[in-house]
Amino acid sequence: MSYPRQQLPQRAGIYCRLSYAPDGSLEKVERQEADCRALAERLGWTISEAHIFPDNSRSAWQRNRRRPQWDRMLQCVDNREIDGLLVYHGDRLIRQPYDLEKLISISDQQGMRVASPSGTRDLDSPDDRFILRIEAAQACRESDNTSRRVRRALTARRERGLTQSGGRRPFGYGVQVGTRSRPGPDGEWIEVPRYDTTQQVPDEAKLGAEAADRLLAGQGQSGVVRWLNTRCTTTEGNPWTEKALRNVLTSPRAAGLIEHEGDLYDAAWDGFLSRETWESVRALYEASAEESPYPGRERRYLLSGVGGAQCYNCGGYVRAKPVGGRNRKSSRVYHCHTCRKVGRNVEHLDAYVSGQAVALLNDPRFLAELTATADNPALADEVATLERRRSEVRRQLETLADHPEVDAGMALLALASFDEKIRATRDRLASSASQRLIGRMAGITPEQWLATPIDVRSATVRALYGVVLLPTTLRGPGFDTNAVRVVRSRTDRAPGAGAPGAS
């Protein structure tokens, strides 16, 4: 297909994608780009050097896998920055009908053309859209067939007592039986050992069994790790850590088992731990976790971290850090770790912002406004209904041969429409969740506020206010309220530079 010279794209972009690059190599992506440039020269298209979109090691058939350059490319199409797109092959661009419909929707009536060595398509042409939809459906089916074959192969291996091949050599197992080739860090092919992981390495298996015996005899984890580090390293050549030791001893492999979806099966190898010893080690770790649970990264400060107070200069979120010396009581301050332009006493700033929040939560005008904008309880039901209808459309597409009366193009358009409506409704639900939180805190007293968990108070402040720290000229004790801007508008929380006026 050819077009008059005046209709040829003058700002064409190039999209390249390599599904799997274990060594991070860009060679194949660069090769795709070179082929696309040669194609553009043959077609007479003009390449926009600012619009090259390489997605290295990104999957197109997994819808939950993000493709940053794909998203940037769609944004450029939407902004009319490009009027053509070159791709090495259609399956490098789209392997899901959803992606095609999204591209068509954004480029609708913009004269976008897509070209590859297999042909040129005009997204404004109904005939070309029809062909592209068929190609996308074929690519999606091929991905599904590949996935089904892989799952069946893994099931067959599990039935023989084997796990998925590849990966790191497990500790205690792996007798070298040859070599295999793989790409090296510089793109060249190198030879690496190939192991039979059903055979034990006697020295490692003995050390693993002794480590388990030491734990069960009462020696602490750190002591076992220190002892093990005097005997060997991990299979990666790294020093042992408590986490590495726990992973080895609690792995089903250590007991000659494999695990799938929570069920245990006999493996094709012998464990270096007996089943009873392995269960005892797991029970020891579980009991230790119950006695000394991991406290987690719970919130400790009201305004620190993402979503908290911001620096007036760079817009960065502040963190809490200790200050003081050996001869005086240490305190903590919120500070900007990016530009180091601001710092405020944690206790004083928390008290000031908390006072503002409690006052607002008891303001009759604010409470009236909150009641007027109460959330809609039907939103959750609306999302459930939309998701159910979307699932029905998907089932019809998956069994298209059994439903000849279904128009594939219309079904794909409906699918894209459902996704957009569900996303918009969920955004409204998120807003409603903040309103519900504020509603529960309405009318709270200062005493009740202090008794509320810190994470709830922090979430409430974030829902009510944006807090920006400004430079202060105050020296000595006290707290400069003019150096803090507390605003109701969430959009005012990221100043570019300079000191905006305080409230």
C-alpha positions in Angstrom: 0.0 0.0 0.0 1.4 3.5 -0.9 0.3 7.0 -0.2 0.8 10.4 -1.9 3.9 12.2 -0.8 2.0 14.9 1.0 0.2 12.3 3.1 3.4 10.5 4.2 4.1 10.7 8.0 6.5 13.5 8.8 7.0 12.7 12.5 7.1 8.9 12.8 8.1 7.1 16.0 9.8 3.7 16.4 8.6 1.1 18.9 10.9 -1.8 19.8 10.4 -4.5 22.3 12.4 -7.5 23.4 10.3 -10.0 25.4 13.2 -11.5 27.5 16.7 -10.2 27.9 18.2 -12.1 30.8 21.5 -10.2 30.6 19.9 -6.8 30.0 21.4 -6.6 26.5 19.9 -4.0 24.2 21.4 -5.6 21.1 18.2 -7.1 19.7 16.2 -4.0 20.4 18.8 -1.9 18.6 18.7 -4.4 15.7 14.9 -3.9 15.5 15.4 -0.1 15.5 17.9 -0.4 12.6 15.5 -2.5 10.6 12.7 0.1 11.2 14.9 2.9 10.1 15.7 1.1 6.9 11.9 0.5 6.4 11.2 4.2 6.9 13.8 5.1 4.3 12.1 2.8 1.8 8.6 4.2 2.6 9.8 7.8 2.6 8.7 8.4 6.2 10.5 10.9 8.3 11.7 9.7 11.7 11.3 11.9 14.8 14.5 11.2 16.8 12.7 12.3 20.0 10.2 9.5 19.7 12.1 6.3 19.9 10.4 3.9 22.3 12.5 0.9 23.4 10.9 -1.6 25.8 13.6 -4.0 26.7 12.6 -7.3 28.4 8.9 -6.4 28.5 6.1 -8.8 27.9 3.2 -7.7 25.7 0.8 -10.6 26.4 0.7 -10.1 30.2 -1.8 -7.3 30.7 -0.6 -6.7 34.2 3.0 -6.1 33.0 3.8 -2.4 32.7 5.5 -1.2 29.5 6.8 2.3 30.3 7.8 3.1 26.7 4.4 1.8 25.4 2.6 4.2 27.8 4.9 7.1 26.7 4.2 6.2 23.1 0.4 6.3 23.7 0.8 9.7 25.4 2.7 11.0 22.4 0.0 9.8 20.0 -2.7 11.4 22.2 -0.7 14.7 22.1 -0.4 14.5 18.3 3.4 14.5 18.6 3.7 11.7 16.0 1.7 10.8 13.0 3.2 7.4 12.2 4.6 4.4 14.0 7.2 1.9 12.8 7.6 -1.5 14.5 9.7 -4.5 13.6 6.7 -6.8 13.6 3.1 -6.5 14.8 3.5 -8.9 17.7 6.3 -6.5 19.0 3.6 -3.9 19.4 0.4 -5.7 20.4 -0.4 -9.2 21.5 -3.7 -8.3 23.3 -6.8 -7.0 21.6 -7.1 -4.6 24.5 -3.9 -2.9 23.5 -5.0 -2.5 19.9 -8.3 -1.0 20.9 -6.6 1.4 23.2 -4.2 2.5 20.4 -7.1 2.9 18.0 -9.2 4.9 20.5 -6.3 7.3 21.2 -5.3 7.8 17.5 -8.9 7.9 16.2 -9.3 10.5 13.4 -5.6 11.5 13.7 -4.4 9.9 10.5 -2.0 7.5 12.3 -0.3 4.8 10.3 1.5 1.7 11.5 4.2 0.1 9.4 6.3 -3.0 9.7 8.2 -5.2 7.3 4.9 -7.3 7.0 2.9 -4.3 5.7 1.5 -0.8 6.3 -1.8 -0.1 8.1 -3.9 3.0 8.3 -5.7 3.2 11.6 -8.3 5.4 10.0 -9.2 2.7 7.5 -12.0 0.3 8.6 -10.4 -2.5 6.4 -7.0 -2.0 8.0 -8.5 -2.0 11.5 -10.3 -5.2 10.7 -7.0 -6.8 9.6 -5.2 -5.5 12.7 -7.9 -6.9 15.0 -7.5 -10.3 13.3 -3.7 -10.2 13.7 -4.1 -9.2 17.4 -6.5 -12.0 18.0 -4.1 -14.5 16.4 -1.2 -13.2 18.5 -3.3 -13.5 21.6 -4.3 -17.0 20.7 -0.6 -18.0 20.1 0.3 -16.6 23.5 -2.5 -18.6 25.1 -1.3 -21.8 23.3 2.3 -21.2 24.4 1.1 -20.6 28.0 -1.0 -23.8 27.9 2.0 -25.9 26.6 4.3 -24.5 29.3 1.8 -25.2 32.0 1.3 -28.8 30.7 5.1 -29.3 30.6 5.4 -28.1 34.2 2.6 -30.4 35.3 4.4 -33.3 33.6 7.6 -32.5 35.4 5.8 -32.2 38.7 4.2 -35.7 38.2 7.8 -37.0 37.7 8.8 -35.3 41.0 10.8 -32.6 39.3 10.6 -28.8 39.6 10.9 -26.1 36.9 14.3 -26.3 35.3 16.8 -23.4 35.4 17.6 -20.9 38.1 20.3 -21.0 40.8 21.8 -24.2 41.9 20.2 -25.1 45.3 22.4 -25.6 48.3 23.1 -29.3 48.8 22.3 -30.4 45.3 23.7 -30.1 41.8 26.4 -32.3 40.3 27.8 -30.8 37.1 26.9 -32.8 34.1 28.1 -30.5 31.3 27.9 -26.9 30.2 25.3 -24.7 28.4 25.6 -21.4 26.5 24.0 -18.2 27.5 24.5 -14.5 26.7 27.2 -12.8 28.8 27.1 -9.3 30.2 28.8 -7.9 27.1 26.4 -9.6 24.7 28.9 -12.4 23.8 27.9 -16.1 24.4 29.6 -17.8 27.3 29.7 -21.3 28.6 28.2 -21.9 32.1 28.0 -25.2 34.1 24.9 -27.3 33.8 23.8 -29.2 36.9 21.8 -32.3 37.7 19.9 -30.9 40.7 18.5 -34.3 41.7 21.9 -35.4 42.9 23.2 -34.4 46.3 26.5 -32.7 46.9 27.7 -34.7 49.9 29.7 -32.1 51.7 27.0 -29.4 51.4 24.2 -31.9 52.3 26.2 -32.8 55.5 26.6 -29.2 56.4 22.9 -28.5 55.9 21.9 -31.4 58.1 24.3 -30.3 60.8 23.0 -26.7 60.7 19.5 -28.1 61.3 20.7 -30.2 64.2 22.4 -27.2 65.8 19.2 -25.2 65.6 17.1 -27.9 67.1 19.7 -28.4 69.9 19.2 -24.8 71.0 22.0 -22.8 69.2 20.8 -19.4 68.0 20.4 -18.5 64.3 23.3 -16.0 64.4 25.6 -18.7 66.0 24.7 -21.2 63.3 25.3 -18.6 60.6 28.8 -17.7 62.1 29.7 -21.4 62.2 28.5 -22.0 58.7 30.5 -19.1 57.3 33.6 -20.8 58.6 32.8 -23.9 56.5 31.5 -22.6 53.2 29.6 -20.0 51.2 26.2 -20.0 49.5 26.0 -21.5 46.0 26.3 -17.9 44.7 29.6 -17.5 46.6 28.1 -15.0 49.1 28.4 -15.1 53.0 25.6 -16.8 54.8 22.9 -14.7 56.4 20.0 -15.7 58.7 17.6 -15.3 55.9 19.6 -17.5 53.5 19.9 -20.2 56.2 16.1 -20.1 56.9 15.3 -20.3 53.2 17.5 -23.4 52.8 16.3 -25.3 55.8 12.6 -24.6 55.4 12.6 -25.3 51.7 10.6 -28.5 50.8 13.6 -29.5 48.7 15.6 -30.1 51.9 13.2 -32.9 52.8 12.9 -34.4 49.3 9.6 -32.7 48.6 8.2 -30.3 46.1 5.4 -27.8 46.7 2.6 -26.7 44.3 -0.3 -24.5 45.3 0.1 -25.4 49.0 0.3 -29.2 48.5 3.5 -31.3 49.0 4.5 -34.1 46.7 7.4 -36.6 46.8 10.4 -35.4 44.7 12.7 -37.4 42.5 15.6 -36.8 44.9 16.4 -37.7 48.5 16.3 -34.9 51.1 19.3 -34.2 53.3 16.8 -33.7 56.1 14.3 -36.3 57.3 10.6 -35.3 57.1 10.5 -35.1 60.9 13.6 -32.9 61.2 12.3 -30.6 58.4 8.9 -30.3 60.1 10.7 -29.6 63.4 12.8 -26.8 61.9 9.8 -25.2 60.3 7.9 -25.4 63.7 10.9 -23.8 65.4 10.9 -20.9 63.0 7.1 -20.4 63.3 7.3 -20.5 67.1 10.1 -17.9 67.0 8.0 -15.7 64.7 5.0 -15.8 67.1 7.1 -15.0 70.1 9.0 -12.2 68.5 6.9 -11.0 65.5 8.4 -8.6 63.0 7.1 -5.2 64.0 6.9 -4.1 60.4 7.5 -0.7 59.0 4.6 0.9 60.9 4.3 4.7 60.9 6.0 6.5 63.7 5.7 10.1 62.7 2.6 12.1 61.6 4.1 14.0 58.6 7.1 12.0 57.3 7.4 10.1 54.1 5.4 10.1 50.8 2.2 12.1 51.2 3.4 14.0 54.2 4.8 17.5 54.6 6.7 18.9 51.6 9.7 21.2 51.1 8.9 24.6 49.7 12.0 24.5 47.5 12.1 21.1 45.8 8.7 19.7 46.6 10.3 16.6 48.2 8.7 14.9 51.2 10.4 15.4 54.5 11.8 12.7 56.9 12.3 12.6 60.6 15.9 12.5 62.0 17.4 12.9 65.4 19.4 16.0 66.4 21.4 16.9 69.5 24.6 15.8 71.2 25.9 13.8 74.0 25.5 16.5 76.6 21.9 17.5 75.8 18.6 15.7 75.3 18.2 14.7 71.7 15.0 15.6 69.8 13.8 14.9 66.2 13.2 17.2 63.3 11.5 16.9 60.0 14.0 17.7 57.3 14.2 17.7 53.5 16.9 15.1 52.7 17.0 16.2 49.0 17.9 19.9 49.1 18.3 20.3 52.9 16.6 23.7 52.8 14.1 23.2 55.6 13.9 21.6 59.0 11.2 21.7 61.8 10.9 20.3 65.2 8.7 17.1 65.0 6.9 17.7 68.3 6.0 21.3 67.6 5.0 20.7 64.0 2.9 17.7 64.8 1.1 19.7 67.6 0.4 22.6 65.2 -0.9 20.5 62.4 -2.9 18.3 64.8 -4.5 21.4 66.2 -5.5 22.6 62.7 -7.0 19.2 61.9 -9.0 18.9 65.1 -10.3 22.5 64.7 -11.4 21.7 61.1 -13.0 18.4 62.1 -15.2 20.4 64.6 -16.0 23.3 62.2 -19.8 23.4 61.6 -19.3 24.8 58.1 -16.9 22.0 57.2 -19.2 19.3 58.7 -22.1 20.7 56.6 -19.9 20.6 53.5 -18.9 17.0 54.3 -22.5 16.0 54.7 -23.4 17.6 51.3 -20.7 15.6 49.5 -21.3 12.3 51.2 -20.2 9.3 49.3 -22.5 7.3 47.1 -23.0 3.7 48.5 -24.0 2.5 45.0 -20.5 3.0 43.6 -19.3 -0.4 44.8 -22.3 -2.1 43.3 -21.7 -0.2 40.0 -18.1 -1.5 39.9 -19.2 -5.1 40.5 -21.9 -4.8 37.8 -19.4 -3.4 35.3 -16.8 -6.1 36.1 -19.5 -8.8 35.7 -20.5 -7.5 32.3 -16.9 -7.1 31.2 -16.3 -10.8 32.2 -19.3 -11.8 30.0 -17.8 -10.0 27.0 -14.4 -11.6 27.6 -16.0 -15.1 27.7 -17.8 -14.4 24.4 -14.5 -13.3 22.8 -12.7 -16.5 24.2 -15.5 -18.7 22.7 -16.1 -16.6 19.6 -16.4 -19.7 17.4 -19.4 -20.8 19.5 -21.1 -17.4 19.2 -21.2 -16.5 15.4 -23.8 -13.8 16.2 -21.3 -11.8 18.2 -19.5 -9.0 16.3 -15.8 -9.3 17.3 -15.0 -5.6 16.6 -18.0 -4.4 18.7 -17.1 -6.7 21.5 -13.5 -5.4 21.6 -14.8 -1.8 21.7 -17.2 -2.7 24.5 -14.3 -4.3 26.4 -12.2 -1.1 26.2 -15.2 0.9 27.2 -15.8 -1.2 30.3 -12.2 -0.8 31.3 -12.4 3.0 31.1 -15.7 3.1 33.1 -14.4 0.8 35.8 -11.2 2.9 36.2 -13.3 6.1 36.5 -15.7 4.6 39.0 -12.8 3.3 41.1 -11.3 6.8 41.2 -14.6 8.0 42.6 -14.5 5.2 45.1 -11.1 6.2 46.3 -12.4 9.7 46.9 -15.3 8.3 48.8 -12.9 6.3 51.0 -11.2 9.5 52.1 -14.6 11.1 52.8 -15.6 8.1 54.9 -12.4 8.4 56.9 -13.0 12.1 57.6 -16.6 11.3 58.4 -15.5 8.9 61.2 -13.1 11.5 62.6 -15.6 14.4 62.5 -16.3 16.0 65.9 -13.2 14.4 67.5 -11.8 15.9 70.7 -8.1 16.7 71.3 -7.9 13.9 73.8 -9.5 11.4 71.4 -7.2 12.5 68.6 -4.1 11.7 70.7 -5.6 8.3 71.6 -6.1 7.5 67.9 -3.4 5.3 66.2 -0.7 7.3 64.5 -1.4 5.8 61.0 -5.1 6.8 61.2 -4.2 10.4 62.3 -1.6 10.6 59.5 -4.2 9.4 56.9 -6.7 11.9 58.2 -4.2 14.8 57.9 -3.4 13.7 54.3 -7.1 13.6 53.4 -7.6 17.1 54.9 -4.5 19.1 54.2 -1.4 19.6 52.2 1.5 20.8 54.5 4.4 22.7 53.0 7.4 23.8 55.1 8.7 27.3 54.3 11.9 29.1 55.4 11.9 30.8 58.7 13.7 33.8 60.1 12.9 32.9 63.7 15.9 32.1 65.9 15.8 30.6 69.3 13.0 28.7 71.1 9.5 28.8 69.9 7.6 27.8 66.8 7.1 30.0 63.7 3.6 29.3 62.4 4.2 31.7 59.5 6.8 29.2 58.2 4.2 26.5 57.6 1.6 26.5 54.9 -1.5 24.3 55.6 -3.8 24.2 52.6 -7.0 22.4 51.9 -6.3 22.0 48.2 -4.4 18.8 47.4 -3.2 20.3 44.1 -1.2 23.0 46.0 1.1 20.5 47.6 3.9 20.5 45.0 5.4 24.0 44.6 8.1 24.4 42.1 10.4 26.8 43.9 10.4 29.9 46.0 8.5 30.6 49.2 4.8 30.9 48.7 2.7 32.8 51.2 1.9 31.2 54.5 -1.6 30.6 55.7 
